Amino acid sequence: MENLINTNIRLQNDGLSELECWTSMLKKAQLKLLSAYTKKDIELADKTSKEIDFIQKQVIRLINSQS
C-alpha cells in the first residue's frame, strides 16, 4: 500500500487534487484487474483486488470529509 500512497503523492505534486489522484488510480487498477482476469492470472488479480479495496476506502474517506 505504501507504493499506492507514494504514487498518489507524485500525482498530487503534478497538480491534481487528492481525490482526482485516487480516482485516476482506481480506474487504472480496475483495468489492471480486468487484464489479470483475462489472462487468468489469479495472483495478480488478488493483489490488484486488494489495491482496489484500499483505493476505494481512500475515495470514500475523501467524499465523506467533503460532506
C-alpha distances in whole Angstrom, upper triangle without the diagonal:
4,5,5,6,9,10,11,13,14,16,17,19,20,22,20,19,16,17,18,15,13,16,16,12,13,17,15,13,16,18,16,16,20,20,19,21,24,24,23,20,19,16,15,15,14,10,11,12,9,7,10,10,8,9,12,12,11,15,17,16,17,20,21,21,24,26
4,5,5,6,9,10,11,12,14,15,17,19,20,19,19,15,17,18,15,14,17,17,14,15,18,17,15,19,20,18,19,23,23,22,24,27,26,26,23,22,19,17,19,17,14,14,16,13,11,14,14,11,12,15,15,13,16,19,17,18,21,23,22,24,27
4,5,5,6,9,10,11,12,14,15,17,19,18,18,15,17,17,13,13,16,15,12,14,16,14,13,17,18,16,17,20,20,19,22,24,24,24,21,21,18,16,17,16,13,13,15,13,10,13,14,12,12,15,16,14,17,19,19,19,22,24,24,25,28
4,5,5,6,9,10,11,12,14,16,17,15,15,12,13,14,10,9,12,12,8,10,13,12,11,14,16,14,15,19,19,18,21,23,23,24,21,20,18,15,16,16,12,11,13,11,8,10,12,9,8,12,12,11,13,16,16,16,19,20,20,22,25
4,5,5,6,9,10,11,12,14,16,14,13,10,12,13,10,9,13,13,10,13,16,15,14,17,19,18,19,22,23,22,25,27,27,27,25,24,22,19,20,19,16,15,16,14,11,13,13,10,9,13,13,10,13,15,14,14,17,19,18,20,23
4,5,5,6,9,10,11,13,15,14,14,12,14,15,11,11,15,14,12,15,17,15,15,19,20,18,20,23,23,23,26,28,28,28,25,25,23,20,21,21,17,16,18,16,13,15,17,13,13,16,16,14,16,19,18,17,20,22,21,23,26
4,5,5,6,9,10,11,13,12,13,11,13,12,9,9,12,11,9,12,14,12,12,16,17,16,18,21,21,21,24,25,25,26,24,24,22,19,20,20,16,15,17,16,12,14,16,13,11,15,16,13,15,18,18,17,20,22,21,22,26
4,5,5,6,9,10,11,9,9,7,9,9,6,7,10,9,8,11,13,13,13,16,18,17,19,22,22,22,25,27,27,28,26,26,24,21,21,21,18,16,18,16,13,14,15,12,10,13,14,11,12,15,15,13,16,19,18,19,22
4,5,5,6,9,10,9,10,8,11,11,8,10,13,13,12,15,17,16,17,20,21,20,22,25,25,26,29,30,30,31,29,29,27,24,24,24,21,19,21,19,16,17,18,15,13,16,16,13,15,18,16,15,18,20,19,20,23
4,5,5,7,9,9,11,10,13,12,9,11,14,13,12,15,17,15,17,20,21,20,22,25,25,25,28,30,29,31,28,29,27,24,25,25,22,20,22,21,17,18,20,17,15,19,19,16,17,20,20,18,21,23,22,22,26
4,5,5,7,6,8,8,11,9,6,9,11,9,10,13,14,13,15,18,19,19,21,23,23,24,27,28,29,30,28,29,27,24,24,25,22,19,21,21,17,17,19,17,14,17,18,15,15,19,18,16,18,21,20,20,24
4,5,5,5,6,6,9,9,7,10,12,11,12,15,16,16,18,20,21,22,24,26,27,27,30,31,32,33,31,31,30,26,27,27,24,22,23,22,19,19,20,18,15,17,18,14,14,18,17,14,17,20,18,18,22
4,5,7,9,10,13,12,10,13,16,14,15,18,19,19,20,23,24,24,26,29,29,30,32,34,34,35,33,33,31,28,29,29,26,24,26,25,21,22,24,21,18,21,21,18,18,22,20,18,21,23,21,21,25
4,6,9,11,13,11,10,13,15,13,14,18,18,17,20,22,22,23,26,27,27,29,31,32,33,34,32,33,32,28,29,30,27,24,26,26,22,22,24,22,19,21,22,19,19,22,22,19,21,24,23,22,26
4,7,9,12,10,9,13,14,13,15,18,18,18,21,23,23,24,27,28,29,30,33,34,34,36,34,35,33,30,30,31,28,26,27,27,23,23,25,22,19,21,22,18,18,21,20,17,19,22,20,19,23
4,6,8,6,6,10,11,10,12,14,15,16,18,20,21,22,24,25,26,28,30,31,32,34,32,32,31,28,28,28,26,23,24,24,20,19,21,19,16,17,19,15,14,17,17,14,16,19,18,17,20
4,5,5,6,9,10,11,12,14,16,17,18,20,22,23,24,26,27,29,30,32,33,34,33,33,31,28,28,28,26,23,24,23,20,19,20,18,14,16,16,13,12,15,14,11,12,15,14,13,17
4,5,5,6,9,10,11,12,14,16,16,18,20,21,22,24,26,27,29,30,31,32,30,30,29,26,25,25,23,20,21,20,16,16,17,14,11,13,13,9,9,12,11,8,11,13,12,12,16
4,5,5,6,8,10,10,12,14,15,16,19,20,21,23,24,25,27,29,30,31,29,29,28,25,24,24,22,19,19,19,16,14,15,13,10,11,11,8,6,9,9,7,8,11,11,11,14
4,6,5,6,8,10,11,12,14,15,17,18,20,21,23,24,26,27,29,30,29,29,28,25,24,24,22,19,20,20,17,15,17,15,12,12,14,11,9,12,13,10,11,15,15,14,17
4,5,5,6,9,10,11,12,14,16,16,18,20,21,22,24,26,27,28,26,26,25,22,22,22,20,17,18,18,14,13,15,13,10,12,13,10,9,13,13,11,13,16,16,16,19
4,5,5,6,9,10,10,12,14,15,16,18,20,20,22,24,25,26,24,24,23,20,19,19,17,14,15,14,11,10,12,10,6,8,10,7,6,10,11,9,11,14,15,15,18
4,5,5,6,9,10,11,13,14,15,17,19,20,21,23,25,25,24,24,24,20,19,20,18,15,15,16,13,10,12,12,8,8,11,9,7,10,12,11,11,15,15,15,18
4,5,5,6,9,10,11,13,14,16,17,19,20,22,23,24,23,23,23,19,19,20,18,15,16,16,13,12,14,14,10,11,14,12,10,14,16,14,15,18,19,18,21
4,5,5,6,9,10,10,12,14,15,16,18,20,21,22,20,21,20,16,16,17,15,11,13,13,10,9,12,11,8,10,12,11,10,14,15,14,16,19,19,20,22
4,5,5,6,9,10,10,12,14,15,16,18,20,21,19,19,19,16,14,15,14,10,11,11,9,6,9,9,6,7,11,10,9,12,14,14,14,17,19,19,21
4,5,5,6,9,10,11,13,14,16,17,19,20,19,19,20,16,15,17,15,12,12,14,11,9,12,13,10,11,14,14,12,15,17,17,17,20,21,21,23
4,5,5,6,9,10,11,12,14,15,17,18,17,18,18,14,13,15,14,10,12,14,11,10,13,14,11,12,16,15,14,17,19,19,19,23,24,24,26
4,5,5,6,9,10,10,12,14,15,16,15,15,14,11,10,12,10,7,8,10,7,6,10,11,9,11,14,14,14,16,18,18,19,22,23,24,26
4,5,5,6,9,10,11,12,14,15,14,15,15,12,10,12,12,8,8,11,10,7,11,12,11,11,15,15,14,16,19,19,19,22,24,24,26
4,5,5,6,9,10,10,12,14,14,15,16,12,11,14,13,10,11,14,12,11,14,16,14,15,18,18,17,20,22,22,23,25,27,27,29
4,5,5,6,9,10,11,12,11,12,12,9,8,11,10,7,10,12,10,10,14,15,14,15,18,19,18,21,23,23,24,27,28,29,31
4,5,5,6,9,10,10,9,10,11,8,5,9,9,6,7,10,10,9,12,14,13,14,17,18,18,20,23,23,24,26,28,29,30
4,5,5,6,9,10,10,11,13,10,8,12,12,10,10,14,13,12,15,17,16,17,20,21,20,22,25,25,25,28,30,31,32
4,5,5,6,8,9,11,12,9,9,12,13,10,12,15,15,14,17,19,18,19,22,23,23,25,27,28,28,31,33,33,35
4,5,5,6,5,7,8,6,5,9,10,8,10,13,13,13,16,18,18,19,22,23,23,25,27,28,29,31,33,34,35
4,5,5,6,7,10,9,6,10,12,10,11,14,15,14,17,19,19,20,22,24,24,25,28,29,29,31,34,34,36
4,5,8,10,13,11,10,13,15,13,14,18,18,17,20,22,22,22,25,27,26,28,31,31,32,34,36,37,38
4,5,9,11,10,10,13,14,13,15,18,18,18,21,23,23,24,27,28,28,30,32,33,33,36,38,39,40
4,6,9,9,8,11,13,13,14,17,18,18,20,22,23,23,26,28,28,29,32,33,33,35,38,39,40
4,6,6,6,9,10,11,12,15,15,16,18,20,21,22,24,26,26,28,30,32,32,34,36,37,39
4,5,5,6,9,10,10,12,14,15,16,19,20,21,23,25,25,27,29,30,31,33,35,36,37
4,5,5,6,9,10,11,13,14,16,17,19,20,22,23,25,26,28,29,31,32,34,35,37
4,5,5,6,8,10,10,12,14,15,16,18,20,21,22,24,26,27,28,30,32,33,35
4,6,5,6,9,10,10,12,14,15,16,18,20,21,22,24,26,26,28,30,31,33
4,5,5,6,9,10,11,13,14,15,17,19,20,21,23,25,26,27,29,31,32
4,5,5,6,9,10,11,13,14,16,17,19,20,22,23,25,26,28,29,31
4,5,5,6,9,10,10,12,14,15,16,18,20,21,22,24,26,27,29
4,5,5,6,9,10,10,12,14,15,16,18,20,21,22,24,26,27
4,5,5,6,9,10,11,13,14,15,17,19,20,21,23,25,26
4,5,5,6,9,10,11,12,14,15,17,18,20,21,23,25
4,5,5,6,9,10,10,12,14,15,16,18,20,21,23
4,6,5,6,9,10,11,12,14,15,16,18,20,22
4,5,5,7,9,10,11,13,15,15,17,19,21
4,5,5,6,9,10,11,12,14,15,17,19
4,5,5,6,8,10,11,12,14,16,17
4,5,5,6,9,10,10,12,14,16
4,5,5,6,9,10,11,13,15
4,5,5,6,9,10,11,13
4,5,5,6,8,10,11
4,6,5,6,9,10
4,5,5,6,9
4,5,5,7
4,5,5
4,5
4
